[in-house]
């Protein structure tokens, strides 16, 4: 079993990362602001799926395969996330931004970051309620 202290530390890191992501959501970003937002989105993604994995394991619902996709599916089944679709989209966009770069893709991903932030923030609140 994972200690509550460890989970609390991870939640704190996730909350700080989300705060930095939120600061990059602006009306008309420069290229640098857009790219910074995408980078912050990527590390928020990493923290979110790894936190979900820990939470599932803590509940005795260890994912069959420790991959983001399987973690999101199981998290949806156990009501840790409520919108499996947005998390699937988050995964797809994160994979695209990690493995390739082009300006049109960057603009498209940036336009979706507010809704991704909202889903991640909802996850944070749910986990904080559960582990506080």
VEXSEPA-786818 format. One line per 4 residues: number of its first residue (from 0); their letters; for each residue x, y, z of N, C-alpha, C. Coordinates in Angstrom, 2 decimals. Layout:
NUM = A = X Y Z X Y Z X Y Z | ...
END
This chain:
0 = XXXX = 0.83 -1.19 0.00 0.00 0.00 0.00 0.87 1.25 0.00 | 0.42 2.22 -0.72 1.10 3.48 -0.81 0.71 4.35 0.37 | 1.68 5.06 0.94 1.37 5.89 2.10 0.58 7.13 1.69 | -0.25 7.59 2.60 -1.03 8.81 2.38 -0.08 9.99 2.18
4 = XXXX = 1.04 10.00 2.91 2.01 11.08 2.78 2.55 11.14 1.34 | 2.87 10.00 0.78 3.38 9.94 -0.59 2.34 10.47 -1.58 | 1.11 10.03 -1.42 0.03 10.49 -2.30 -0.18 11.99 -2.14 | -0.13 12.47 -0.91 -0.29 13.91 -0.67 0.80 14.72 -1.34
8 = XXXX = 2.03 14.21 -1.30 3.14 14.89 -1.98 2.91 14.93 -3.49 | 2.44 13.82 -4.04 2.17 13.77 -5.48 1.01 14.72 -5.85 | 0.00 14.77 -5.01 -1.12 15.69 -5.25 -0.64 17.13 -5.20 | 0.24 17.44 -4.27 0.79 18.78 -4.16 1.57 19.15 -5.43
12 = XXXX = 2.37 18.22 -5.92 3.11 18.45 -7.17 2.16 18.68 -8.34 | 1.11 17.88 -8.40 0.13 18.00 -9.47 -0.57 19.36 -9.39 | -0.93 19.77 -8.21 -1.59 21.06 -8.03 -0.68 22.21 -8.48 | 0.58 22.15 -8.11 1.53 23.19 -8.53 1.69 23.20 -10.05
16 = XXXX = 1.76 22.02 -10.64 1.90 21.93 -12.09 0.66 22.50 -12.78 | -0.52 22.21 -12.25 -1.74 22.76 -12.84 -1.80 24.28 -12.72 | -1.28 24.80 -11.62 -1.22 26.25 -11.44 -0.35 26.88 -12.52 | 0.78 26.26 -12.82 1.65 26.80 -13.87 0.99 26.67 -15.24
20 = XXXX = 0.25 25.60 -15.45 -0.46 25.44 -16.72 -1.53 26.52 -16.87 | -2.27 26.75 -15.83 -3.35 27.75 -15.89 -2.80 29.13 -16.26 | -1.62 29.45 -15.78 -1.02 30.76 -16.06 -0.68 30.95 -17.53 | -0.60 29.87 -18.28 -0.25 29.97 -19.70 -1.47 30.09 -20.61
24 = XXXX = -2.65 29.99 -20.03 -3.87 30.08 -20.84 -4.24 31.55 -20.99 | -3.92 32.08 -22.17 -4.17 33.49 -22.46 -4.90 33.61 -23.79 | -5.48 34.78 -24.02 -6.28 35.01 -25.23 -5.47 34.88 -26.52 | -4.37 35.56 -26.59 -3.53 35.56 -27.80 -2.08 35.27 -27.42
28 = XXXX = -1.73 34.00 -27.32 -0.37 33.68 -26.88 0.67 33.94 -27.97 | 1.85 34.28 -27.52 2.97 34.32 -28.45 3.38 32.87 -28.74 | 4.25 32.68 -29.70 4.71 31.32 -29.99 5.38 30.70 -28.76 | 6.14 31.50 -28.05 6.84 31.00 -26.86 5.83 30.65 -25.77
32 = XXXX = 4.82 31.48 -25.56 3.79 31.18 -24.56 3.02 29.91 -24.93 | 2.71 29.77 -26.20 2.00 28.57 -26.68 2.84 27.32 -26.44 | 4.11 27.39 -26.80 4.99 26.23 -26.64 5.20 25.90 -25.16 | 5.29 26.93 -24.33 5.42 26.70 -22.88 4.16 26.03 -22.33
36 = XXXX = 3.01 26.46 -22.81 1.74 25.86 -22.37 1.70 24.38 -22.75 | 2.13 24.07 -23.95 2.12 22.67 -24.40 3.07 21.83 -23.55 | 4.23 22.37 -23.24 5.17 21.65 -22.37 4.56 21.42 -21.00 | 3.92 22.42 -20.46 3.28 22.29 -19.14 2.12 21.29 -19.21
40 = XXXX = 1.39 21.31 -20.30 0.33 20.32 -20.50 0.91 18.91 -20.46 | 2.04 18.71 -21.12 2.65 17.38 -21.17 3.04 16.90 -19.77 | 3.64 17.77 -18.94 4.00 17.27 -17.62 2.80 17.14 -16.70 | 1.76 17.94 -16.91 0.51 17.73 -16.15 -0.12 16.40 -16.52
44 = XXXX = -0.06 16.06 -17.79 -0.55 14.76 -18.25 0.18 13.63 -17.52 | 1.49 13.70 -17.50 2.29 12.65 -16.84 1.91 12.51 -15.38 | 1.79 13.62 -14.70 1.41 13.57 -13.28 0.00 13.01 -13.11 | -0.92 13.39 -13.99 -2.31 12.95 -13.83 -2.45 11.44 -13.99
48 = XXXX = -1.86 10.87 -15.02 -2.08 9.43 -15.21 -1.34 8.63 -14.15 | -0.18 9.11 -13.72 0.56 8.39 -12.68 -0.15 8.48 -11.32 | -0.77 9.61 -11.05 -1.58 9.74 -9.83 -2.79 8.82 -9.88 | -3.43 8.76 -11.03 -4.57 7.84 -11.18 -4.14 6.40 -10.97
52 = XXXX = -3.01 6.03 -11.50 -2.48 4.68 -11.33 -2.29 4.38 -9.84 | -1.69 5.32 -9.12 -1.48 5.15 -7.68 -2.81 5.00 -6.96 | -3.78 5.86 -7.30 -5.09 5.82 -6.65 -5.79 4.48 -6.92 | -5.71 4.00 -8.14 -6.32 2.71 -8.47 -5.66 1.58 -7.70
56 = XXXX = -4.35 1.59 -7.65 -3.62 0.55 -6.90 -3.99 0.61 -5.43 | -4.11 1.80 -4.90 -4.48 2.00 -3.49 -5.85 1.38 -3.20 | -6.75 1.45 -4.17 -8.10 0.90 -4.02 -8.16 -0.60 -4.34 | -7.02 -1.17 -4.72 -7.00 -2.59 -5.08 -7.45 -2.84 -6.51
60 = XXXX = -7.40 -1.83 -7.35 -7.85 -1.94 -8.74 -6.70 -1.69 -9.71 | -5.61 -2.39 -9.49 -4.42 -2.21 -10.30 -4.73 -2.44 -11.78 | -4.30 -1.49 -12.65 -4.52 -1.68 -14.08 -3.78 -2.92 -14.59 | -4.37 -3.59 -15.58 -3.74 -4.79 -16.15 -2.41 -4.45 -16.79
64 = XXXX = -2.38 -3.36 -17.51 -1.16 -2.88 -18.16 -0.95 -1.45 -17.67 | 0.21 -1.15 -17.10 0.41 0.19 -16.55 0.70 1.24 -17.64 | -0.27 1.47 -18.50 -0.15 2.48 -19.55 -1.22 3.53 -19.31 | -1.01 4.73 -19.83 -2.03 5.77 -19.63 -3.42 5.34 -20.11
68 = XXXX = -3.51 4.71 -21.27 -4.81 4.32 -21.82 -5.54 3.35 -20.89 | -4.84 2.34 -20.40 -5.50 1.37 -19.52 -5.84 2.00 -18.17 | -5.00 2.91 -17.71 -5.28 3.60 -16.44 -6.54 4.46 -16.58 | -6.67 5.19 -17.69 -7.85 6.03 -17.87 -9.12 5.19 -17.98
72 = XXXX = -9.04 4.07 -18.68 -10.22 3.19 -18.80 -10.66 2.68 -17.42 | -9.69 2.22 -16.64 -10.02 1.70 -15.32 -10.49 2.82 -14.39 | -9.87 3.98 -14.50 -10.28 5.12 -13.66 -11.72 5.52 -13.96 | -12.12 5.43 -15.22 -13.50 5.72 -15.58 -14.44 4.67 -14.98
76 = XXXX = -14.05 3.41 -15.06 -14.87 2.34 -14.49 -15.10 2.52 -12.99 | -14.08 3.05 -12.31 -14.17 3.21 -10.86 -14.46 4.64 -10.45 | -14.99 5.44 -11.40 -15.50 6.77 -11.14 -14.46 7.76 -10.61 | -13.21 7.55 -10.96 -12.20 8.54 -10.60 -12.18 9.67 -11.63
80 = XXXX = -12.58 9.35 -12.85 -12.81 10.36 -13.87 -14.22 10.14 -14.40 | -14.85 11.23 -14.83 -16.25 11.11 -15.25 -16.44 11.22 -16.75 | -15.41 11.68 -17.46 -15.54 11.85 -18.91 -14.37 11.13 -19.58 | -14.60 9.88 -19.93 -13.54 9.09 -20.56 -13.12 9.69 -21.90
84 = XXXX = -14.06 10.32 -22.59 -13.77 10.92 -23.89 -12.71 12.00 -23.83 | -12.82 12.90 -22.87 -11.84 13.99 -22.77 -10.46 13.44 -22.44 | -10.43 12.39 -21.61 -9.13 11.80 -21.26 -8.52 11.05 -22.44 | -9.35 10.46 -23.27 -8.85 9.84 -24.50 -8.26 10.90 -25.42
88 = XXXX = -8.95 12.03 -25.51 -8.46 13.12 -26.34 -7.16 13.70 -25.77 | -7.10 13.84 -24.46 -5.88 14.32 -23.82 -4.71 13.40 -24.17 | -4.94 12.10 -24.11 -3.90 11.13 -24.43 -3.44 11.27 -25.89 | -4.38 11.36 -26.80 -4.04 11.48 -28.22 -3.21 12.75 -28.46
92 = XXXX = -3.67 13.86 -27.92 -2.96 15.12 -28.14 -1.58 15.11 -27.49 | -1.48 14.54 -26.32 -0.18 14.45 -25.67 0.77 13.59 -26.51 | 0.30 12.48 -27.04 1.16 11.64 -27.88 1.61 12.38 -29.13 | 0.73 13.16 -29.71 1.10 13.92 -30.90 2.14 15.00 -30.58
96 = XXXX = 1.95 15.69 -29.48 2.89 16.77 -29.17 4.25 16.23 -28.72 | 4.26 15.06 -28.16 5.52 14.48 -27.69 6.36 13.96 -28.85 | 5.72 13.44 -29.87 6.44 12.75 -30.94 6.64 13.55 -32.22 | 6.01 14.70 -32.31 6.16 15.50 -33.52 5.93 16.96 -33.18
100 = XXXX = 6.44 17.82 -34.02 6.15 19.24 -33.83 5.84 19.87 -35.19 | 4.73 20.53 -35.23 4.45 21.45 -36.33 3.52 22.52 -35.78 | 3.62 23.67 -36.39 2.93 24.83 -35.85 1.41 24.68 -35.84 | 0.84 24.09 -36.86 -0.62 23.92 -36.91 -1.09 23.00 -35.78
104 = XXXX = -0.35 21.92 -35.56 -0.69 21.02 -34.46 -0.58 21.76 -33.13 | 0.47 22.55 -32.97 0.65 23.31 -31.73 -0.52 24.25 -31.48 | -0.97 24.93 -32.52 -2.12 25.83 -32.38 -3.38 25.06 -32.00 | -3.57 23.91 -32.64 -4.76 23.09 -32.34 -4.74 22.60 -30.90
108 = XXXX = -3.60 22.08 -30.46 -3.49 21.58 -29.09 -3.69 22.72 -28.10 | -3.07 23.85 -28.37 -3.21 24.99 -27.46 -4.68 25.38 -27.29 | -5.43 25.34 -28.36 -6.85 25.72 -28.28 -7.65 24.77 -27.39 | -7.14 23.56 -27.19 -7.84 22.56 -26.36 -7.37 22.56 -24.91
112 = XXXX = -6.29 23.24 -24.63 -5.72 23.21 -23.29 -6.70 23.67 -22.21 | -7.53 24.70 -22.43 -8.48 25.05 -21.37 -9.40 23.90 -20.95 | -9.90 23.13 -21.92 -10.77 22.00 -21.55 -9.96 20.88 -20.91 | -8.72 20.69 -21.34 -7.86 19.68 -20.72 -7.54 20.08 -19.28
116 = XXXX = -7.26 21.37 -19.10 -6.99 21.88 -17.75 -8.19 21.61 -16.84 | -9.38 21.88 -17.35 -10.60 21.68 -16.55 -10.73 20.23 -16.10 | -10.50 19.28 -17.02 -10.59 17.86 -16.66 -9.53 17.48 -15.63 | -8.33 18.00 -15.80 -7.26 17.70 -14.86 -7.54 18.31 -13.49
120 = XXXX = -8.08 19.52 -13.49 -8.41 20.16 -12.22 -9.52 19.40 -11.49 | -10.51 18.92 -12.24 -11.57 18.11 -11.62 -10.98 16.84 -10.99 | -10.03 16.24 -11.67 -9.35 15.07 -11.12 -8.63 15.44 -9.83 | -7.91 16.54 -9.85 -7.20 16.99 -8.65 -8.17 17.14 -7.48
124 = XXXX = -9.27 17.81 -7.71 -10.25 18.04 -6.64 -10.82 16.72 -6.11 | -11.11 15.81 -6.99 -11.65 14.51 -6.57 -10.63 13.76 -5.72 | -9.38 13.75 -6.17 -8.35 13.02 -5.42 -8.03 13.71 -4.09 | -8.04 15.04 -4.08 -7.80 15.76 -2.83 -8.89 15.46 -1.81
128 = XXXX = -10.13 15.41 -2.28 -11.24 15.08 -1.39 -11.06 13.68 -0.81 | -10.65 12.76 -1.65 -10.49 11.37 -1.22 -9.31 11.18 -0.27 | -8.21 11.89 -0.50 -7.00 11.66 0.28 -6.69 12.71 1.32 | -7.61 13.65 1.54 -7.38 14.67 2.57 -7.89 14.24 3.91
END
